[in-house]
Structure formats: structure tokens, C-alpha cells
């Protein structure tokens, strides 16, 4: 299980991955923690957006996520890092 990655946008997703012994990656911007459409995000003031994204990152990290990124398009560097960590015999 230590070579499997759970990617999710909810706190229960992170919890599931951790309980299964997987690496976990939380999706902050495009997930349920922000809970807005792309257009709704674009319509936010910078200050309001900054508060919401910071809160999403914080909640996902507090739930135990190993990594938190904005969206699925940002996951590849995390996977590369996990490969390096596994090569050093690290486990989630």
C-alpha cells in the first residue's frame, strides 16, 4: 500500500488514504474545500480568494495530507517526490 497514492478533495478522502497506509495528496483549489466553480473563483477579490485557498490548504494538511496542491494538474511533482522518498525506504 505504501506505493499507492490517494488523491482527493475532501477531508474523508485524506483520512481514507491514511487509514489504508497510502500517500495522500489533497486538491485545494479545484476541490470541495473551496467549493466554488472556476467562474466563482475568478469573481472573488484577491483577498477573499487568498483567505479561502489558505483555509483549504490548512484543513487538508491538518487532516494529514502528505501534499496539498491546487489541482490535479499539479500532482506530477508530488509523485516524483514520493518516488524519491520510497527509494529512501520512507513510508507514508
ABEGO torsion letter per residue (X at the ends): XAABBBBBABAAAAAAAAAAGBBBBBBAAABAAAGBBAAAAAABBAAAAAAAAAAAAAAAAAAGBABBBABAAAAAAAAAAAAAAAAAGBBX
